[in-house]
């Protein structure tokens, strides 16, 4: 398999999105309040123990922190910090330090998204004091001694944690032991009043090598965001995303199936007389199913279907498998989609269509009706059941570390799937 894959064209010959997400203003607000940014501001202030002129800063409290979307530009971070200052023994002054910083997201050379600061400004005003007579002059002294560059540097340090989490978006996730999935951003996100839109390209690795996926017949574009969505986030997945997943699993050999049959060579000989000359003893019959063409997923309004194109080899004998009949099987199964934590769960449901035809035979012609009588019940039951074992772990969705998805809804449209959901920060001890 490795040699075969190495002969194929490069996996990144074409770069086009096949999935993505829209973080809404309410989701942005949750992200802002979820991670302990305000705690980090306070901790930085306490650790610095800044000495401003003759004034000792002895307490730092975040009074307000807001993160606002600036359409076509980025974000604006506003932090109001209350500083407890002791300019002299037995006196206390509370100053309000306001920090305004514009943020934008860019792609770094490693292909990761990174949040950076720009246009940082600060201002200072006095809230209250125990020395009213000197308040104006003291306030002026404090403001003069504030080091704007140092404060803005501290603001940029606050982005270390969010950027660490943004990097986790491009991590590799296991699909099967030999197959991994990765989501790569194609460009910096787009900012609008509806939210932050990011387009992603899914790549798969089989035995450590990126595989070239089928070319999407229709380039995927993120659906226009709803004017007002109560959800924190809306994920979108193209029809091509699901077809690529099944293609990767097929390339990894995950869907190669050995299917036990209730038939034996003797019971088949009652229907196909030439069987008797091939097998002198009664042996259990086994089916081996392989793909003769890649599986395909079709999305319609409210419905997902999986089309399979198999060749089932019928044979007997162990360990030497003697194939005496091959049957082409074209089948369509319904797909059920749901989300658990950060994984999409996929399962093949009932068979909607199935057609059997003779591909090759060492026992003479076999009518289509007899093929169906002998093999249809087994294939109908076993193929989806064995595929569901492979699919049972689900596939990791694009996500940022420490966040999981809740209140999830899966909405199937023609050509794409929308997954509106809320975010939940999983706070770890320490």
C-alpha positions as CSV (number, residue, x, y, z in Angstrom):
1,X,0.0,0.0,0.0
2,X,2.8,2.4,0.8
3,X,4.5,1.8,-2.5
4,X,1.1,2.3,-4.3
5,X,0.5,5.6,-2.5
6,X,4.0,6.9,-3.2
7,X,3.2,6.6,-6.9
8,X,0.1,8.7,-6.8
9,X,0.0,12.5,-7.5
10,X,0.8,14.8,-4.6
11,X,-2.0,15.1,-2.1
12,X,-2.0,19.0,-2.2
13,X,-2.2,19.5,-5.9
14,X,-5.4,21.4,-5.4
15,X,-6.4,23.3,-2.3
16,X,-10.1,24.0,-1.9
17,X,-12.2,24.0,1.3
18,X,-14.5,21.1,2.0
19,X,-15.7,22.2,5.5
20,X,-15.5,25.2,7.9
21,X,-17.2,27.0,10.7
22,X,-18.8,30.3,11.6
23,X,-18.2,31.5,15.2
24,X,-21.1,33.8,16.1
25,X,-20.9,36.9,18.3
26,X,-22.5,34.9,21.1
27,X,-19.8,32.2,20.7
28,X,-17.1,34.9,20.7
29,X,-18.6,36.3,23.9
30,X,-18.4,32.8,25.5
31,X,-14.8,32.3,24.3
32,X,-13.9,35.6,25.9
33,X,-15.5,34.7,29.3
34,X,-14.6,31.0,29.2
35,X,-10.8,31.1,29.2
36,X,-9.4,32.8,32.3
37,X,-8.2,36.0,30.5
38,X,-9.2,38.3,33.3
39,X,-7.4,36.0,35.8
40,X,-4.3,36.2,33.6
41,X,-4.5,40.0,33.6
42,X,-4.8,40.1,37.4
43,X,-2.0,37.5,37.8
44,X,0.3,39.4,35.5
45,X,-0.3,42.6,37.4
46,X,0.3,41.0,40.8
47,X,3.5,39.2,39.6
48,X,4.9,42.3,38.1
49,X,4.4,44.3,41.4
50,X,4.9,47.4,39.3
51,X,6.4,50.3,41.0
52,X,5.1,53.5,39.3
53,X,7.3,56.5,40.3
54,X,6.8,56.7,44.1
55,X,3.6,54.7,43.9
56,X,3.4,51.0,44.7
57,X,0.7,49.0,42.7
58,X,-0.5,46.5,45.2
59,X,-3.7,45.2,43.6
60,X,-5.0,44.6,40.1
61,X,-8.6,43.8,39.4
62,X,-10.2,43.4,36.0
63,X,-13.4,45.4,36.1
64,X,-14.6,44.8,32.5
65,X,-13.3,42.9,29.5
66,X,-15.0,43.1,26.1
67,X,-14.2,41.6,22.7
68,X,-16.0,43.2,19.8
69,X,-16.2,42.1,16.1
70,X,-14.9,44.7,13.7
71,X,-16.3,43.7,10.2
72,X,-13.7,43.2,7.5
73,X,-10.9,43.8,10.0
74,X,-10.7,41.7,13.2
75,X,-11.5,42.1,16.9
76,X,-11.2,44.9,19.4
77,X,-10.2,44.0,22.9
78,X,-11.1,46.4,25.7
79,X,-9.9,45.9,29.2
80,X,-10.7,48.1,32.2
81,X,-8.4,47.4,35.1
82,X,-8.6,48.8,38.6
83,X,-5.2,49.5,40.2
84,X,-5.0,49.8,43.9
85,X,-2.1,52.2,44.5
86,X,-0.4,53.2,47.8
87,X,1.4,56.5,47.1
88,X,2.3,57.0,50.8
89,X,1.8,55.2,54.1
90,X,-1.8,54.8,55.2
91,X,-3.2,56.2,51.9
92,X,-5.0,54.3,49.1
93,X,-5.8,55.3,45.6
94,X,-7.9,53.4,43.0
95,X,-7.1,54.2,39.4
96,X,-8.9,52.9,36.3
97,X,-6.5,51.8,33.6
98,X,-8.3,51.4,30.2
99,X,-6.6,49.4,27.5
100,X,-7.8,49.3,24.0
101,X,-6.2,47.0,21.5
102,X,-7.1,45.9,18.0
103,X,-6.6,42.2,17.2
104,X,-6.4,40.4,13.8
105,X,-5.9,36.8,12.8
106,X,-3.2,35.9,10.3
107,X,-1.7,32.6,9.0
108,X,1.9,32.1,10.1
109,X,4.5,30.3,7.9
110,X,3.7,27.0,9.6
111,X,0.1,27.2,8.3
112,X,-1.4,27.9,11.8
113,X,-3.8,30.7,12.6
114,X,-2.3,33.3,15.0
115,X,-3.9,36.2,16.8
116,X,-1.8,39.4,16.9
117,X,-2.2,42.8,18.4
118,X,-2.1,46.2,16.8
119,X,-3.0,49.8,17.6
120,X,-2.8,49.4,21.4
121,X,-3.8,52.5,23.4
122,X,-4.1,53.1,27.2
123,X,-5.7,55.8,29.4
124,X,-5.9,56.4,33.1
125,X,-8.4,58.0,35.4
126,X,-8.8,58.2,39.1
127,X,-11.8,56.4,40.7
128,X,-11.4,57.3,44.4
129,X,-8.7,58.3,46.9
130,X,-8.1,58.9,50.6
131,X,-6.1,62.0,49.8
132,X,-8.4,64.2,47.9
133,X,-6.1,67.3,48.1
134,X,-3.3,65.7,46.2
135,X,-5.5,63.6,43.8
136,X,-5.0,65.7,40.7
137,X,-1.2,65.9,40.9
138,X,-0.8,62.3,42.0
139,X,-3.1,61.1,39.1
140,X,-1.0,63.1,36.7
141,X,2.2,61.6,38.1
142,X,0.8,58.1,37.8
143,X,-0.3,58.6,34.2
144,X,3.0,60.0,33.1
145,X,4.8,57.0,34.6
146,X,2.7,54.3,32.9
147,X,4.8,52.5,30.3
148,X,2.4,52.0,27.4
149,X,4.8,49.8,25.5
150,X,5.1,47.5,28.5
151,X,1.4,47.3,29.0
152,X,0.8,46.5,25.3
153,X,3.4,43.8,25.6
154,X,1.6,42.3,28.5
155,X,-1.6,42.4,26.4
156,X,0.1,40.5,23.6
157,X,1.3,37.9,26.3
158,X,-2.4,37.3,27.0
159,X,-2.8,35.9,23.5
160,X,-0.3,33.1,24.2
161,X,-3.1,30.8,25.5
162,X,-5.6,31.6,22.8
163,X,-2.9,31.1,20.1
164,X,-1.9,27.8,21.7
165,X,-5.5,26.6,21.4
166,X,-5.7,27.9,17.8
167,X,-2.7,25.8,17.0
168,X,-4.5,22.7,18.2
169,X,-7.0,23.2,15.4
170,X,-4.5,21.7,12.9
171,X,-3.6,18.6,15.1
172,X,-3.9,15.2,13.6
173,X,-6.7,13.0,14.9
174,X,-7.0,9.2,14.5
175,X,-9.8,7.7,12.4
176,X,-8.5,4.1,12.5
177,X,-5.1,2.9,13.7
178,X,-3.6,3.4,10.2
179,X,-5.6,6.5,9.1
180,X,-5.5,10.0,10.5
181,X,-7.4,13.2,9.6
182,X,-6.2,16.8,9.7
183,X,-8.0,20.1,9.1
184,X,-5.9,22.8,7.5
185,X,-7.0,26.5,7.3
186,X,-6.7,27.8,3.7
187,X,-6.6,31.5,4.6
188,X,-7.1,33.9,7.5
189,X,-10.7,34.0,8.8
190,X,-13.3,36.5,7.4
191,X,-14.9,38.9,9.9
192,X,-18.4,40.2,9.5
193,X,-21.3,41.3,11.7
194,X,-22.6,37.7,11.6
195,X,-19.4,36.3,13.0
196,X,-16.0,34.9,12.2
197,X,-15.9,32.5,9.2
198,X,-13.1,30.1,8.6
199,X,-12.7,27.7,5.6
200,X,-10.8,24.4,6.1
201,X,-9.5,21.7,3.9
202,X,-9.6,18.1,5.2
203,X,-6.6,15.9,4.5
204,X,-6.1,12.2,5.3
205,X,-3.0,10.2,6.0
206,X,-2.8,6.5,5.5
207,X,0.1,4.7,7.0
208,X,1.8,8.1,7.5
209,X,1.4,9.3,3.9
210,X,-1.1,12.0,2.7
211,X,-3.4,10.6,0.1
212,X,-4.8,12.5,-2.9
213,X,-8.6,12.8,-2.4
214,X,-11.1,12.7,-5.2
215,X,-11.6,16.1,-6.8
216,X,-14.9,17.7,-5.7
217,X,-17.2,18.2,-8.8
218,X,-18.4,21.5,-7.2
219,X,-16.1,23.8,-5.3
220,X,-17.5,24.2,-1.8
221,X,-18.2,27.6,-0.3
222,X,-19.3,28.2,3.3
223,X,-23.0,28.9,3.4
224,X,-24.0,32.5,4.2
225,X,-24.3,32.9,7.9
226,X,-27.7,33.5,9.4
227,X,-28.4,37.1,10.3
228,X,-28.9,36.0,14.0
229,X,-28.1,32.6,15.3
230,X,-28.6,31.6,19.0
231,X,-25.8,29.0,18.6
232,X,-22.2,29.8,19.5
233,X,-20.9,28.0,16.4
234,X,-22.1,26.6,13.1
235,X,-20.0,24.0,11.5
236,X,-20.5,23.1,7.8
237,X,-19.4,20.0,5.9
238,X,-19.6,19.5,2.2
239,X,-20.8,16.3,0.5
240,X,-17.2,15.9,-0.7
241,X,-16.0,15.8,2.9
242,X,-18.0,12.6,3.6
243,X,-17.1,11.0,0.3
244,X,-13.4,11.8,1.1
245,X,-13.8,10.1,4.5
246,X,-15.1,6.9,3.0
247,X,-12.5,7.1,0.2
248,X,-9.7,7.3,2.9
249,X,-11.1,4.4,4.9
250,X,-11.3,2.4,1.7
251,X,-7.7,3.2,0.9
252,X,-6.7,2.1,4.4
253,X,-8.4,-1.2,3.8
254,X,-10.8,-0.7,6.6
255,X,-13.8,-1.9,4.6
256,X,-12.3,-5.1,3.3
257,X,-14.8,-7.6,4.7
258,X,-14.9,-11.4,5.3
259,X,-18.5,-12.4,5.7
260,X,-19.6,-15.8,7.1
261,X,-22.5,-17.4,5.3
262,X,-25.1,-19.9,6.5
263,X,-24.5,-21.8,3.2
264,X,-22.2,-24.8,2.7
265,X,-20.8,-26.2,-0.6
266,X,-23.3,-29.1,-0.2
267,X,-26.4,-26.8,0.2
268,X,-25.2,-24.7,-2.8
269,X,-24.8,-27.9,-4.9
270,X,-28.5,-28.5,-4.5
271,X,-29.1,-25.3,-6.4
272,X,-25.9,-25.2,-8.7
273,X,-25.1,-28.8,-9.8
274,X,-21.6,-28.0,-11.0
275,X,-20.6,-27.3,-7.4
276,X,-20.4,-31.0,-6.7
277,X,-17.5,-31.5,-9.1
278,X,-15.5,-28.7,-7.4
279,X,-15.8,-29.8,-3.8
280,X,-15.8,-33.5,-2.7
281,X,-16.4,-32.6,1.0
282,X,-19.0,-30.3,2.6
283,X,-17.2,-27.0,3.4
284,X,-18.6,-23.7,4.9
285,X,-19.0,-21.0,2.3
286,X,-17.4,-17.6,2.9
287,X,-17.9,-14.2,1.2
288,X,-15.1,-11.7,0.7
289,X,-16.2,-8.2,-0.2
290,X,-13.9,-5.6,-1.8
291,X,-14.7,-2.2,-3.4
292,X,-14.5,-2.2,-7.2
293,X,-15.2,1.6,-7.1
294,X,-15.0,4.2,-4.3
295,X,-18.0,4.7,-2.1
296,X,-19.9,7.9,-2.6
297,X,-22.1,10.0,-0.2
298,X,-25.1,11.9,-1.6
299,X,-26.8,14.6,0.5
300,X,-30.4,15.7,-0.1
301,X,-32.7,17.8,2.0
302,X,-33.1,16.0,5.3
303,X,-31.4,12.8,4.0
304,X,-27.9,11.3,3.6
305,X,-27.2,8.2,1.6
306,X,-24.1,6.1,1.0
307,X,-23.7,4.4,-2.4
308,X,-21.5,1.3,-2.4
309,X,-20.0,-0.6,-5.4
310,X,-18.7,-4.0,-4.3
311,X,-17.5,-7.2,-5.7
312,X,-18.3,-10.1,-3.5
313,X,-16.1,-13.2,-4.0
314,X,-17.8,-16.4,-3.0
315,X,-15.5,-19.3,-2.0
316,X,-14.7,-22.1,0.4
317,X,-11.7,-23.5,2.1
318,X,-9.4,-22.4,4.9
319,X,-6.7,-21.3,5.0
320,X,-6.6,-21.6,1.2
321,X,-9.6,-19.7,0.0
322,X,-10.9,-21.2,-3.3
323,X,-13.1,-18.5,-5.1
324,X,-15.6,-20.1,-7.5
325,X,-18.1,-17.2,-7.9
326,X,-17.9,-13.4,-8.0
327,X,-20.9,-11.2,-7.7
328,X,-21.1,-7.4,-8.3
329,X,-23.2,-5.7,-5.7
330,X,-24.5,-2.1,-6.0
331,X,-26.3,-0.9,-2.9
332,X,-27.5,2.3,-1.3
333,X,-27.8,2.6,2.5
334,X,-29.2,5.5,4.5
335,X,-26.7,7.4,6.7
336,X,-27.4,8.5,10.2
337,X,-25.4,11.5,11.4
338,X,-25.0,12.8,15.0
339,X,-22.4,14.5,17.2
340,X,-21.0,13.3,20.5
341,X,-18.5,15.7,22.2
342,X,-16.2,16.6,19.3
343,X,-16.8,13.6,17.1
344,X,-19.3,13.1,14.3
345,X,-20.9,9.7,14.7
346,X,-21.8,8.1,11.3
347,X,-23.7,4.8,10.8
348,X,-25.2,3.0,7.9
349,X,-28.9,2.4,8.5
350,X,-31.3,0.4,6.4
351,X,-30.5,-0.7,2.8
352,X,-32.6,1.4,0.4
353,X,-31.6,-0.2,-2.8
354,X,-29.5,-3.3,-3.7
355,X,-28.7,-5.0,-7.0
356,X,-26.8,-8.2,-7.6
357,X,-25.3,-9.3,-10.9
358,X,-22.9,-12.1,-11.9
359,X,-19.3,-11.0,-12.4
360,X,-17.5,-14.3,-12.9
361,X,-18.3,-18.0,-12.4
362,X,-16.4,-21.3,-12.3
363,X,-19.7,-23.1,-11.9
364,X,-21.5,-22.0,-15.0
365,X,-24.2,-19.3,-15.4
366,X,-26.2,-18.4,-12.3
367,X,-29.6,-16.6,-12.8
368,X,-30.0,-13.2,-11.0
369,X,-32.9,-14.6,-9.0
370,X,-30.8,-17.4,-7.6
371,X,-28.0,-15.0,-6.7
372,X,-30.5,-13.0,-4.7
373,X,-31.9,-16.1,-3.1
374,X,-28.5,-17.4,-2.0
375,X,-26.7,-14.2,-1.0
376,X,-29.0,-11.2,-0.7
377,X,-30.1,-11.7,3.0
378,X,-26.5,-12.2,4.1
379,X,-25.1,-9.2,2.2
380,X,-28.0,-7.0,3.3
381,X,-27.4,-7.7,6.9
382,X,-23.6,-8.1,7.1
383,X,-22.2,-5.3,4.9
384,X,-23.7,-2.3,6.9
385,X,-23.1,-4.1,10.2
386,X,-19.4,-4.6,9.5
387,X,-19.0,-1.0,8.1
388,X,-20.6,0.3,11.3
389,X,-18.0,-1.5,13.4
390,X,-15.4,0.6,11.5
391,X,-17.4,3.8,11.9
392,X,-18.3,3.2,15.5
393,X,-15.6,5.5,16.9
394,X,-16.8,8.4,14.8
395,X,-14.5,11.1,13.2
396,X,-13.1,14.0,15.1
397,X,-14.5,17.3,14.0
398,X,-12.4,20.4,13.7
399,X,-12.1,21.8,17.2
400,X,-9.9,23.7,19.6
401,X,-8.4,22.0,22.7
402,X,-10.3,22.2,25.9
403,X,-13.6,23.0,24.1
404,X,-16.4,20.5,23.4
405,X,-19.7,20.8,21.6
406,X,-23.1,20.8,23.3
407,X,-26.7,21.5,22.3
408,X,-25.9,20.1,18.9
409,X,-28.3,19.9,15.9
410,X,-27.4,18.2,12.6
411,X,-29.2,19.6,9.6
412,X,-28.8,17.9,6.3
413,X,-29.2,20.1,3.1
414,X,-28.6,19.3,-0.5
415,X,-24.8,19.1,-1.0
416,X,-23.8,20.0,2.6
417,X,-24.5,19.5,6.3
418,X,-24.8,22.2,8.9
419,X,-24.1,21.6,12.6
420,X,-25.2,24.5,14.8
421,X,-24.0,23.9,18.4
422,X,-22.8,25.6,21.6
423,X,-19.3,25.6,23.0
424,X,-18.4,24.3,26.4
425,X,-15.0,24.9,28.0
426,X,-13.7,21.9,29.9
427,X,-11.7,23.4,32.8
428,X,-9.0,21.0,34.0
429,X,-7.8,21.1,37.6
430,X,-4.7,23.2,38.0
